[in-house]
Amino acid sequence: MKNKALYIVLFLAVLSACSSEPKQWTKTNTLALDGITPIGLSVLNDKIWISDGDHNRLIAISKAGEIVETLEEFERPMHISSDGEAVYIPEYGSDSIIKLQDGKRSTLPVQDSLDAPAGVDVRGDEVAIADFYNHRILYGKGNTWLSFGEEGNKKGQFYYPTDVQITSDKIYVADAYNNRIQVFDKQGNFLQLIGVEDVMNAATGLFVSESQVFVTDFENNRVLIYTLDGTLAQSIDNLQKPTDVLLVDDVLYIANYKGQNLEVYK
């Protein structure tokens, strides 16, 4: 009995050690997007939605890569998001956020004026917007709005933020041309820098999972993957100007702007 108990303890220790190791992602497929220059990715109703900013349109594809819907006449859509019911589209050209639900478009009410919104995230009654030329994040919860950030390279300052994501207790920002990710609490207080040691060149897009932070390092043609404490866990290299990352059911999609494709990893 003592030996059996010892084996169980050893097994659990090994299992715990293995589970604490960060995931490593391996390429499985490439989905060609001929004629589409992807900027932002999101998912709704088993469709992967792609903002094609160069052609002012939104494309929906199946997980196998087949185009199932094309919507035209957007004004340079950027880093999109979904709350499970609608897709939200920051229009860089119209300084507004468009809500697309059941085929109908409406403008999301925002308390303040925007100047080229480059990214949006919606989580329940929370909204966060990367306000590109204003070098700030606009965060709303219910009817309360908060603006934080200004132009600069110090902690809490931005130099053209391009993407943003809300988690249960934090706000992550792709501080593109400061070449880093910044993390804040929901009062706009600075918490953390990610990636400053890794010589990024245009941190344009991000995705935050329960255990990892994914960053598109646009000019270096790679995606950097960090643990939540900011430790670099993996670099996916030899990409073609990646702009965004999406994780769906443990499948990782990377938007290659120049390559006009999605690379798929598991």
Backbone bond lengths (Angstrom), bond angles and torsions (degrees), N, CA, C in turn:
res aa  C-N    CA-C-N  psi(-1)  N-CA   C-N-CA  omega(-1)  CA-C   N-CA-C  phi
1 M - - - 1.462 - - 1.531 111.27 -
2 K 1.358 115.13 -39.41 1.460 118.13 179.87 1.521 110.41 -63.50
3 N 1.375 116.99 -42.55 1.460 120.32 179.43 1.525 110.96 -62.95
4 K 1.331 116.06 -41.21 1.451 120.38 -179.84 1.530 110.27 -62.38
5 A 1.328 115.87 -43.21 1.460 120.07 179.18 1.530 110.90 -63.30
6 L 1.331 116.25 -38.52 1.462 120.78 179.05 1.520 110.48 -63.13
7 Y 1.351 117.03 -44.12 1.456 120.79 178.79 1.530 111.40 -60.48
8 I 1.331 116.24 -39.78 1.463 119.90 179.71 1.521 110.57 -64.06
9 V 1.333 116.81 -43.36 1.459 121.27 178.85 1.523 110.87 -61.70
10 L 1.347 116.50 -44.60 1.456 120.68 179.51 1.524 111.45 -63.88
11 F 1.334 116.24 -40.80 1.461 120.61 179.62 1.524 111.10 -62.52
12 L 1.334 115.53 -44.60 1.462 119.70 -179.99 1.524 111.16 -65.34
13 A 1.331 117.33 -35.79 1.460 120.73 178.58 1.520 110.76 -65.16
14 V 1.345 116.37 -43.46 1.462 120.76 178.43 1.520 110.38 -64.53
15 L 1.347 116.43 -43.02 1.451 120.94 179.61 1.520 111.26 -61.51
16 S 1.330 116.74 -41.57 1.460 121.18 179.15 1.520 111.03 -64.62
17 A 1.324 116.78 -41.48 1.471 120.79 179.66 1.518 110.80 -63.52
18 C 1.350 115.90 -40.86 1.457 119.81 -179.16 1.524 111.18 -67.30
19 S 1.343 116.14 -41.36 1.458 119.94 -177.38 1.523 111.81 -68.47
20 S 1.340 117.71 -21.79 1.452 120.44 -179.24 1.524 112.28 -83.29
21 E 1.337 117.07 -13.34 1.458 120.72 178.97 1.525 109.24 -70.95
22 P 1.347 118.56 136.37 1.463 119.86 178.47 1.518 111.44 -65.44
23 K 1.326 115.60 147.61 1.459 120.49 178.39 1.520 110.36 -62.36
24 Q 1.318 115.27 146.19 1.454 121.64 172.52 1.521 107.52 -116.11
25 W 1.309 115.68 131.82 1.457 121.38 -172.80 1.528 110.61 -102.07
26 T 1.338 116.05 137.57 1.461 123.04 -177.78 1.522 109.48 -124.47
27 K 1.318 115.98 134.24 1.464 120.75 -178.51 1.520 111.24 -68.42
28 T 1.349 115.05 136.23 1.468 120.23 179.57 1.526 112.92 -122.12
29 N 1.344 117.63 -22.07 1.460 118.19 -172.61 1.520 109.74 -165.63
30 T 1.330 116.21 161.75 1.454 123.37 169.80 1.517 108.14 -128.45
31 L 1.334 117.06 126.74 1.459 122.15 177.81 1.524 108.63 -101.29
32 A 1.328 116.75 111.31 1.457 121.17 -178.82 1.521 110.41 -70.13
33 L 1.328 115.98 139.02 1.469 122.59 178.25 1.523 108.17 -126.38
34 D 1.312 116.66 64.27 1.456 121.07 -172.95 1.530 111.07 -55.88
35 G 1.328 115.29 123.62 1.448 121.05 177.95 1.516 114.70 81.69
36 I 1.338 117.46 -0.24 1.459 121.94 179.95 1.524 108.51 -108.43
37 T 1.323 116.82 129.26 1.469 121.12 176.46 1.524 107.96 -107.75
38 P 1.322 117.87 94.48 1.467 121.06 -171.98 1.525 112.50 -72.32
39 I 1.329 115.67 137.24 1.462 121.23 173.94 1.520 110.52 -115.86
40 G 1.337 117.75 -54.69 1.461 121.55 -177.94 1.514 112.23 -119.31
41 L 1.338 115.82 153.57 1.458 122.51 -179.98 1.521 110.08 -129.05
42 S 1.334 115.67 145.02 1.455 121.41 170.39 1.524 107.66 -155.26
43 V 1.325 117.06 175.43 1.459 120.63 -179.72 1.520 109.18 -135.53
44 L 1.330 115.58 138.33 1.463 122.52 175.88 1.520 108.35 -155.20
45 N 1.332 115.13 130.47 1.470 121.72 176.85 1.533 112.08 54.00
46 D 1.341 115.46 45.25 1.465 122.17 177.91 1.524 113.42 64.53
47 K 1.313 117.41 13.05 1.456 121.18 173.98 1.524 108.78 -109.19
48 I 1.315 115.84 141.01 1.458 120.76 171.92 1.520 107.80 -93.26
49 W 1.331 115.19 119.60 1.457 121.10 -179.11 1.525 109.75 -95.83
50 I 1.328 115.04 136.89 1.457 122.60 -175.48 1.521 108.97 -127.45
51 S 1.318 117.07 127.34 1.462 119.65 172.25 1.522 108.93 -88.54
52 D 1.314 115.49 123.21 1.468 123.01 178.25 1.524 106.88 -105.53
53 G 1.330 115.56 83.75 1.458 120.69 -172.72 1.509 114.05 -63.16
54 D 1.330 117.52 -33.61 1.460 120.13 -177.79 1.524 111.73 -67.60
55 H 1.353 116.27 -24.83 1.459 120.32 -177.12 1.526 112.18 -115.89
56 N 1.332 116.31 11.82 1.467 121.94 173.32 1.527 112.98 53.78
57 R 1.316 115.53 49.45 1.463 119.25 -177.77 1.516 111.34 -149.03
58 L 1.316 114.06 166.08 1.459 122.99 175.74 1.520 107.23 -118.80
59 I 1.338 115.29 133.89 1.465 121.25 -179.55 1.518 108.61 -119.16
60 A 1.325 116.95 136.13 1.464 121.37 172.08 1.519 108.22 -112.82
61 I 1.344 115.74 130.17 1.463 120.20 177.80 1.522 109.52 -123.89
62 S 1.329 115.53 158.56 1.454 120.17 171.49 1.518 108.71 -76.28
63 K 1.330 116.61 169.01 1.457 119.67 179.21 1.530 111.61 -67.99
64 A 1.338 116.27 -13.60 1.465 120.60 175.16 1.524 111.54 -88.39
65 G 1.346 117.26 -5.23 1.456 120.47 175.99 1.509 115.28 98.60
66 E 1.343 118.21 6.11 1.462 120.88 179.74 1.532 110.05 -84.15
67 I 1.336 116.93 134.10 1.462 120.96 177.65 1.525 108.95 -72.05
68 V 1.326 115.97 125.44 1.463 120.15 -179.02 1.532 112.06 -115.19
69 E 1.323 117.57 -15.22 1.463 119.99 -179.98 1.521 109.53 -160.52
70 T 1.333 115.64 141.54 1.466 122.35 175.64 1.518 108.52 -132.70
71 L 1.314 116.83 127.02 1.463 122.14 179.21 1.528 108.33 -120.66
72 E 1.308 116.65 126.46 1.459 122.77 -174.82 1.542 111.19 -101.37
73 E 1.315 114.17 -179.86 1.465 124.41 170.37 1.529 113.73 65.40
74 F 1.314 116.12 41.40 1.459 120.82 165.34 1.529 107.99 -97.55
75 E 1.309 116.46 161.71 1.462 120.43 -179.05 1.525 110.13 -109.04
76 R 1.313 113.99 84.41 1.461 125.30 -177.44 1.534 111.77 52.86
77 P 1.331 116.82 73.52 1.470 120.76 177.11 1.522 110.99 -69.44
78 M 1.334 116.31 141.68 1.454 121.07 -173.33 1.540 110.75 -117.85
79 H 1.335 118.51 -128.93 1.465 121.92 -175.52 1.527 110.16 -80.73
80 I 1.312 115.52 106.65 1.459 123.71 -172.21 1.528 110.79 -90.01
81 S 1.347 115.23 170.02 1.468 119.76 174.78 1.521 109.25 -151.96
82 S 1.322 116.01 170.77 1.456 121.90 177.05 1.520 109.48 -140.39
83 D 1.333 115.80 145.81 1.459 120.64 175.62 1.527 111.93 -105.47
84 G 1.333 116.55 13.71 1.455 121.26 -178.53 1.517 113.28 94.19
85 E 1.328 117.00 -12.52 1.459 121.05 179.35 1.527 112.53 -122.25
86 A 1.321 116.72 -29.25 1.461 121.82 -177.18 1.519 109.78 -144.69
87 V 1.329 115.48 162.01 1.465 121.61 171.31 1.523 107.53 -104.35
88 Y 1.333 115.60 136.02 1.456 121.82 -179.63 1.527 108.51 -111.23
89 I 1.331 115.09 129.21 1.461 120.93 -171.17 1.524 109.99 -122.40
90 P 1.332 118.65 112.29 1.472 119.39 172.77 1.527 109.40 -76.52
91 E 1.320 115.60 120.31 1.458 120.53 179.14 1.526 108.89 -96.05
92 Y 1.314 114.11 104.13 1.460 122.30 -179.54 1.525 111.04 -59.01
93 G 1.338 115.63 -33.70 1.462 120.14 -175.29 1.513 114.89 -84.11
94 S 1.344 118.08 -22.05 1.468 120.07 -176.82 1.521 112.80 -111.27
95 D 1.344 117.24 -0.87 1.473 122.21 179.78 1.529 111.58 58.83
96 S 1.330 116.06 41.70 1.454 119.65 -178.67 1.524 110.63 -146.31
97 I 1.337 114.80 165.71 1.465 122.43 175.48 1.520 107.72 -112.01
98 I 1.321 116.88 123.18 1.456 122.61 -179.49 1.534 109.43 -100.27
99 K 1.326 115.16 133.77 1.463 121.77 174.69 1.520 108.25 -102.75
100 L 1.332 115.56 123.56 1.466 121.34 179.15 1.517 108.34 -111.70
101 Q 1.327 116.47 112.20 1.457 120.87 -178.33 1.528 109.61 -138.05
102 D 1.333 116.00 125.32 1.463 121.87 179.69 1.525 111.92 52.55
103 G 1.329 114.78 38.65 1.450 120.06 176.82 1.511 115.12 81.52
104 K 1.331 117.87 -3.38 1.457 121.46 -178.47 1.526 110.56 -105.33
105 R 1.318 116.20 142.94 1.463 121.80 -179.10 1.534 110.24 -108.91
106 S 1.324 114.66 139.65 1.460 120.60 173.27 1.522 107.35 -144.14
107 T 1.314 116.40 163.41 1.461 121.24 179.12 1.513 109.17 -97.53
108 L 1.326 115.94 127.28 1.453 120.96 179.75 1.527 109.73 -70.57
109 P 1.339 117.67 125.82 1.469 118.53 178.83 1.527 111.01 -65.60
110 V 1.309 116.28 130.17 1.463 122.72 178.47 1.521 107.54 -128.72
111 Q 1.320 116.12 135.40 1.456 120.53 -172.63 1.524 113.16 -69.89
112 D 1.327 117.01 -24.82 1.462 121.40 -173.68 1.523 109.19 -124.32
113 S 1.328 116.93 162.78 1.461 120.49 178.74 1.524 110.09 -80.59
114 L 1.325 115.79 142.99 1.462 122.69 -179.43 1.521 109.70 -105.98
115 D 1.322 115.49 157.56 1.459 121.25 175.73 1.528 108.01 -133.13
116 A 1.340 114.57 92.37 1.467 122.61 179.95 1.534 112.16 65.34
117 P 1.344 118.52 65.83 1.466 119.60 176.42 1.523 110.73 -62.72
118 A 1.329 115.79 130.87 1.470 120.59 -175.14 1.514 112.76 -109.11
119 G 1.333 118.08 -16.36 1.457 120.90 -179.37 1.517 110.16 -156.02
120 V 1.328 115.51 150.39 1.461 120.68 177.47 1.518 108.45 -143.85
121 D 1.337 116.29 150.23 1.454 121.25 170.74 1.521 107.88 -141.24
122 V 1.331 115.61 139.65 1.463 121.88 -179.56 1.515 108.04 -127.79
123 R 1.331 115.76 129.41 1.461 122.42 -179.75 1.526 107.57 -139.54
124 G 1.329 116.95 101.93 1.451 120.30 -176.23 1.518 110.17 61.77
125 D 1.344 117.13 -122.84 1.464 120.34 179.30 1.525 112.03 -94.60
126 E 1.332 116.77 15.36 1.461 121.77 179.69 1.532 110.78 -103.70
127 V 1.312 115.89 140.75 1.466 122.76 176.56 1.525 108.33 -134.54
128 A 1.324 116.91 134.25 1.463 121.44 173.00 1.525 108.46 -128.69
129 I 1.328 116.14 135.05 1.462 122.01 -176.31 1.525 109.23 -127.77
130 A 1.325 116.30 130.17 1.461 121.57 172.21 1.524 107.67 -86.78
131 D 1.321 115.87 105.89 1.459 123.24 -174.30 1.529 108.00 -94.38
132 F 1.327 115.42 94.21 1.459 124.77 -163.14 1.531 113.09 -55.64
133 Y 1.324 117.63 -61.46 1.467 120.07 -174.47 1.522 113.32 -77.88
134 N 1.331 116.94 -16.41 1.464 119.61 174.75 1.529 112.31 -88.15
135 H 1.326 116.95 -2.58 1.467 122.10 175.88 1.535 111.51 52.20
136 R 1.323 115.45 50.23 1.458 118.67 -176.95 1.528 110.83 -153.85
137 I 1.328 114.81 171.64 1.457 122.78 170.57 1.522 107.34 -114.58
138 L 1.324 115.93 132.40 1.455 121.63 173.29 1.524 107.08 -106.33
139 Y 1.324 116.40 119.72 1.465 121.86 -174.98 1.524 109.51 -121.12
140 G 1.318 115.41 125.94 1.451 119.98 178.97 1.513 111.66 -122.68
141 K 1.321 115.69 140.86 1.461 122.12 173.62 1.524 107.10 -134.81
142 G 1.339 115.86 112.30 1.451 119.18 -173.11 1.517 109.70 64.18
143 N 1.318 116.55 -124.79 1.458 121.23 179.42 1.527 113.17 -98.90
144 T 1.323 116.43 5.85 1.469 121.01 -178.25 1.517 110.17 -101.41
145 W 1.329 116.69 130.42 1.456 121.82 -178.95 1.524 110.74 -121.40
146 L 1.311 114.51 145.24 1.461 122.07 179.94 1.521 108.51 -134.22
147 S 1.322 116.37 133.25 1.460 121.77 174.12 1.521 108.21 -113.38
148 F 1.340 116.17 129.90 1.460 118.38 175.84 1.519 110.76 -140.29
149 G 1.333 114.31 148.54 1.455 121.51 -179.25 1.514 112.11 106.17
150 E 1.329 114.85 158.36 1.456 123.74 176.36 1.521 107.31 -158.04
151 E 1.320 116.79 169.50 1.463 119.72 -178.18 1.523 110.95 -67.07
152 G 1.328 116.12 132.88 1.454 121.58 177.74 1.512 110.64 156.69
153 N 1.332 116.25 -179.27 1.459 120.40 -178.55 1.519 113.45 -121.04
154 K 1.335 117.09 10.41 1.453 120.01 175.73 1.525 109.76 -81.06
155 K 1.319 116.58 170.63 1.456 120.69 175.80 1.527 109.12 -59.79
156 G 1.327 115.67 131.80 1.454 119.81 -179.30 1.512 114.62 87.65
157 Q 1.329 117.17 -7.08 1.459 121.98 174.71 1.523 109.56 -103.94
158 F 1.340 116.35 159.21 1.463 121.12 -177.17 1.525 110.84 -128.77
159 Y 1.315 113.64 156.09 1.454 120.14 170.80 1.524 106.84 -131.81
160 Y 1.331 114.72 86.22 1.451 124.40 -178.56 1.541 112.75 65.55
161 P 1.326 117.46 73.54 1.470 120.03 175.10 1.526 110.73 -69.15
162 T 1.329 116.56 138.65 1.463 120.26 -174.32 1.518 114.52 -119.74
163 D 1.325 118.76 -17.04 1.465 119.64 -178.90 1.520 108.44 -151.48
164 V 1.335 115.61 157.63 1.459 120.61 -175.80 1.528 108.61 -152.82
165 Q 1.319 116.62 146.30 1.469 120.71 174.99 1.515 110.59 -142.67
166 I 1.331 114.50 136.79 1.456 122.93 176.97 1.527 108.60 -95.90
167 T 1.327 117.61 133.86 1.462 121.56 168.94 1.535 107.74 -114.27
168 S 1.311 116.63 -169.68 1.458 119.23 -176.09 1.528 112.56 -61.08
169 D 1.335 117.11 -33.04 1.459 118.75 -176.00 1.520 114.49 -135.93
170 K 1.350 118.14 5.27 1.459 120.26 -175.08 1.522 111.44 -140.35
171 I 1.324 114.74 167.63 1.461 122.78 173.34 1.529 107.53 -127.22
172 Y 1.325 116.45 121.55 1.463 122.69 179.28 1.525 108.75 -101.97
173 V 1.334 116.21 138.34 1.459 121.50 -176.04 1.527 110.15 -129.64
174 A 1.331 115.98 130.01 1.465 120.90 169.77 1.521 107.45 -83.11
175 D 1.320 115.52 100.62 1.472 123.25 -179.39 1.526 106.40 -87.46
176 A 1.337 115.09 80.88 1.464 121.67 -159.23 1.514 114.36 -53.70
177 Y 1.328 116.92 -55.43 1.460 118.70 -170.36 1.522 113.11 -97.71
178 N 1.330 116.12 5.75 1.463 120.72 158.23 1.523 110.10 -91.74
179 N 1.328 116.10 -1.85 1.468 122.38 171.96 1.532 112.41 58.79
180 R 1.342 114.68 52.96 1.462 119.10 -176.57 1.530 109.88 -165.52
181 I 1.325 114.96 167.42 1.451 123.14 169.44 1.522 107.58 -108.05
182 Q 1.327 116.32 136.07 1.459 120.77 173.82 1.532 109.13 -116.12
183 V 1.330 115.06 146.72 1.460 121.50 -178.48 1.530 108.43 -123.39
184 F 1.337 115.09 137.20 1.463 121.69 -176.77 1.528 109.80 -132.92
185 D 1.322 115.66 158.67 1.460 118.62 167.40 1.531 107.69 -83.93
186 K 1.325 116.52 -179.49 1.458 119.27 -173.31 1.523 113.48 -86.05
187 Q 1.322 115.40 9.16 1.465 120.95 168.15 1.524 110.61 -102.97
188 G 1.348 116.48 4.35 1.451 121.28 179.32 1.505 114.48 84.04
189 N 1.336 116.99 12.58 1.463 120.52 178.97 1.524 110.42 -83.23
190 F 1.316 116.13 133.14 1.462 121.38 178.87 1.530 111.20 -64.13
191 L 1.348 115.86 137.15 1.460 121.57 178.39 1.520 113.95 -120.32
192 Q 1.332 117.52 -40.80 1.470 118.75 -165.72 1.524 111.22 -160.03
193 L 1.340 115.52 146.91 1.457 123.23 167.66 1.525 109.09 -108.72
194 I 1.319 116.43 141.57 1.463 121.54 176.40 1.526 108.35 -129.33
195 G 1.315 116.69 131.15 1.455 121.59 170.98 1.506 116.97 94.36
196 V 1.321 118.86 1.89 1.469 119.86 -175.33 1.528 112.42 -66.88
197 E 1.315 117.71 -21.52 1.471 120.94 -178.72 1.527 112.29 -86.99
198 D 1.323 118.11 -6.19 1.464 120.50 -166.73 1.524 114.33 -107.19
199 V 1.323 116.85 13.79 1.465 123.55 171.69 1.531 111.12 50.80
200 M 1.319 115.30 53.59 1.465 119.06 174.40 1.523 109.62 -68.72
201 N 1.330 114.48 159.93 1.456 121.38 174.45 1.530 107.65 -137.65
202 A 1.328 115.57 88.94 1.471 125.10 -177.52 1.525 111.06 81.13
203 A 1.333 114.63 86.75 1.466 122.18 176.68 1.525 108.00 -84.30
204 T 1.326 116.63 87.05 1.466 120.76 -165.41 1.522 114.62 -87.61
205 G 1.329 118.10 -35.17 1.461 120.62 -174.67 1.514 111.46 -135.28
206 L 1.345 115.14 156.99 1.463 118.13 178.69 1.517 110.59 -148.14
207 F 1.329 114.41 158.54 1.459 122.39 170.43 1.518 107.20 -145.59
208 V 1.334 116.22 134.77 1.454 121.74 -179.18 1.521 108.77 -116.48
209 S 1.338 116.44 120.35 1.461 121.54 175.41 1.525 108.60 -98.95
210 E 1.318 117.17 -170.57 1.457 120.45 179.47 1.522 112.66 -69.08
211 S 1.342 117.08 -18.39 1.464 118.77 -175.55 1.521 114.21 -133.50
212 Q 1.351 118.27 -10.01 1.452 119.69 -174.15 1.528 112.00 -141.02
213 V 1.338 113.81 157.52 1.470 121.99 175.16 1.526 107.11 -119.51
214 F 1.328 116.15 123.99 1.458 122.69 -178.98 1.530 108.74 -106.90
215 V 1.332 116.36 131.70 1.469 121.06 -176.10 1.527 108.93 -130.75
216 T 1.330 116.58 130.63 1.462 119.16 174.63 1.529 108.93 -88.38
217 D 1.312 115.04 118.86 1.468 123.18 178.42 1.525 106.76 -97.17
218 F 1.323 115.88 85.02 1.463 124.11 -163.40 1.525 113.67 -55.25
219 E 1.319 116.65 -57.71 1.461 119.65 -173.77 1.528 112.55 -73.13
220 N 1.326 117.44 -21.57 1.469 120.62 177.53 1.521 112.52 -91.25
221 N 1.330 117.05 3.10 1.470 122.00 174.50 1.526 112.81 55.98
222 R 1.331 115.28 48.33 1.455 118.81 -179.70 1.531 110.79 -152.79
223 V 1.320 114.82 162.90 1.460 122.50 170.01 1.519 107.50 -116.46
224 L 1.334 115.69 128.24 1.460 121.68 178.13 1.527 108.58 -101.97
225 I 1.332 115.49 135.31 1.461 121.26 -176.65 1.521 108.75 -119.39
226 Y 1.337 115.43 124.23 1.459 121.91 -175.71 1.529 110.33 -118.32
227 T 1.324 115.63 153.11 1.448 119.79 164.48 1.530 107.28 -74.45
228 L 1.322 116.67 167.57 1.467 119.63 -175.40 1.526 112.78 -64.63
229 D 1.338 116.83 -22.04 1.471 118.63 178.34 1.525 112.08 -84.47
230 G 1.350 116.78 1.97 1.456 120.36 176.00 1.513 115.55 94.63
231 T 1.333 117.15 8.25 1.469 121.04 178.08 1.520 109.65 -80.84
232 L 1.324 116.65 129.70 1.466 120.63 178.67 1.529 109.51 -69.92
233 A 1.336 116.08 122.55 1.463 121.29 -177.10 1.524 112.41 -105.03
234 Q 1.344 117.56 -29.07 1.460 120.44 -177.51 1.516 109.80 -164.74
235 S 1.320 115.82 148.41 1.456 122.51 171.43 1.520 108.37 -122.10
236 I 1.308 116.33 122.57 1.468 121.36 174.48 1.521 107.02 -97.66
237 D 1.303 116.27 112.36 1.458 122.43 -170.88 1.530 112.28 -104.94
238 N 1.331 114.96 179.06 1.466 123.58 175.24 1.518 112.29 60.05
239 L 1.333 116.06 37.28 1.451 121.08 173.46 1.521 109.36 -88.75
240 Q 1.346 116.81 -176.82 1.465 120.57 -176.74 1.528 109.37 -128.76
241 K 1.334 115.56 80.56 1.462 123.47 -178.32 1.538 111.19 56.06
242 P 1.328 117.59 66.32 1.466 120.32 -179.74 1.524 111.10 -70.13
243 T 1.324 115.93 140.41 1.458 121.31 -176.34 1.524 113.40 -118.40
244 D 1.333 118.52 -25.76 1.457 119.55 -176.94 1.520 110.04 -157.11
245 V 1.350 114.22 162.77 1.463 122.78 -178.67 1.517 107.77 -135.40
246 L 1.326 116.30 142.61 1.461 121.68 178.30 1.518 108.77 -139.74
247 L 1.321 116.27 133.64 1.460 122.26 177.12 1.519 108.64 -111.97
248 V 1.340 116.30 120.85 1.467 122.27 -179.15 1.519 108.76 -132.95
249 D 1.333 117.03 116.13 1.469 121.50 177.21 1.521 111.71 51.96
250 D 1.329 115.56 45.79 1.457 122.87 177.62 1.531 113.08 65.58
251 V 1.321 116.72 20.78 1.466 122.71 172.00 1.522 107.57 -114.67
252 L 1.321 116.21 130.92 1.455 122.82 -175.59 1.527 109.80 -103.09
253 Y 1.336 116.00 125.60 1.457 122.06 177.39 1.529 108.66 -112.01
254 I 1.328 116.18 131.77 1.464 122.13 177.88 1.524 108.45 -118.67
255 A 1.333 116.10 124.70 1.463 121.47 178.85 1.519 109.82 -84.53
256 N 1.316 116.31 118.69 1.462 122.44 175.74 1.524 109.00 -99.42
257 Y 1.311 115.82 105.68 1.468 121.05 -177.35 1.534 111.47 -62.50
258 K 1.313 116.72 -52.35 1.470 120.07 -177.88 1.518 111.27 -73.46
259 G 1.304 117.64 -36.63 1.460 121.17 -179.35 1.505 114.40 -74.62
260 Q 1.347 117.69 -13.46 1.457 123.27 -177.53 1.529 110.93 51.80
261 N 1.341 114.57 54.31 1.456 118.94 178.69 1.520 110.05 -158.25
262 L 1.330 115.26 171.65 1.445 123.01 168.75 1.513 107.72 -114.25
263 E 1.324 117.04 128.48 1.452 120.17 173.12 1.521 107.89 -96.42
264 V 1.324 115.01 137.76 1.457 122.07 -172.49 1.527 109.64 -113.16
265 Y 1.336 115.67 131.57 1.466 122.27 -179.03 1.518 110.02 -129.95
266 K 1.334 115.37 149.11 1.470 120.83 174.02 1.505 109.00 -130.57
